[in-house]
Amino acid sequence: MSTEKELKKEIKDLKKMNEEKNLQIKFMEERLENWSEKNFSLRTGILNMTVDKFISMKNKILEDVKSNA
């Protein structure tokens, strides 16, 4: 059987690990939120774009891909 001291140490270690996991979760949630806001902004911009601007944007992307290949 574990002694009281060993149990307290284990509890302390588990609490520390739990705090670290909570911090990681918070960080990942913030990253996800930032990504979703950026994605929404980009999608909205593309949806509100005129056809001419959309075509010129796609052509520019194709030129960039060809020049980098």
PENOR-V770792 format. One line per field, one symbol per residue. ss: DSSP state (~ for helix, > for strand, _ for the rest). phi: phi as a letter, one per 30 degrees, with the letter a starting at -180 (. if undefined). burial: 1 if it has 9 or more other C-alpha atoms within 8 Angstrom, else 0. A space follows every 50 residues. Layout:
ss->???
phi->???
burial->???
This chain:
ss->___~~~~~~~~~~~~~~~~~~~~~~~~~~~~~~~~~~~~~~~~~~~~___ ~~~~~~~~~~~~~~~~~~_
phi->.ddddddddddddddddddddddddddddddddddddddddddddddcdd ddddddddddddddddddd
burial->00000010000000000000000000000000000000000000000000 0001000000000000000
